[in-house]
């Protein structure tokens, strides 16, 4: 870039912002979540849980100011572009990526055999195709800016029985079968069936930003603040958006926005170097 061009660029009004983030951590003991149960992890830390990062230690750098208080970052749905039949939560991201006008949502209903041989709901009754927990279809809401024309229906268009079930033998530690079959056998311990519906976009009713928030389902209006934004798991492994029976650790990300002061001279972005 030529000198004159760079001076012209720096002279223009620049509209950008930065965010600072840290993780709040909690552990579970006797069905209670709290920071007092943490053993080898700070209450607030970096993403790896190694370095303590108390929120009060963050200071705005010269040339910048805080734009609002610390807020919990909403849960982010997993990105699964390689899965042709991703779950409802994953598809919610896929339709933003490829700008679809309609999206196929799915929830798998899972059952296990009890001691009497009867089929009962599994420990995790609602999952995606990979066995990851998802919301029950009865409480999956249609995001703002979308509508559905028909309710959930059992899919019968692949190798399943006449009620939509496919069967298998649960394999530890996940308890999920490696192979599913359409014919029930007495020794099969697990079964599942796929419920699906199509969601259609209402074109032109929302701004681009509103559409993005809607797609990602970042709003959970019925969720208490102290229970919002958590993900469950352990460092070094995959975190889940929904708690599982074995969950003993959870974290959530807090972020606070920085905005540049409106002053002439050096662009505020250069004042960030070495200050964060």
Buried (B, 14 or more C-beta within 10 A) or exposed (E): EEEEEEEEEEEEEEEEEBEBBBBBBBBBEEEEBEEEBBEEBBBBBEEEBEEEBEBEEBEBBEBBEBBEEBBBBBBBBBEBEEBEBBBBBBBBBBBBEEEBEEBBBBBBBBBBBEEEEEBEEBEBBBBBBBBBBBBEBEEBEEBBBBEBEEEBEEBEEEEBBEEBBBBBBBEEEEBBBEEBBEEEEEEBBBBBBBBBBEBBBEEEEBEEEEBEBBBBBBBEEEEEEEEBBBBBBBBEEEBBBBBEEEBBBBBBBBEBBBBBEEEEEEBBBEBBEEEE
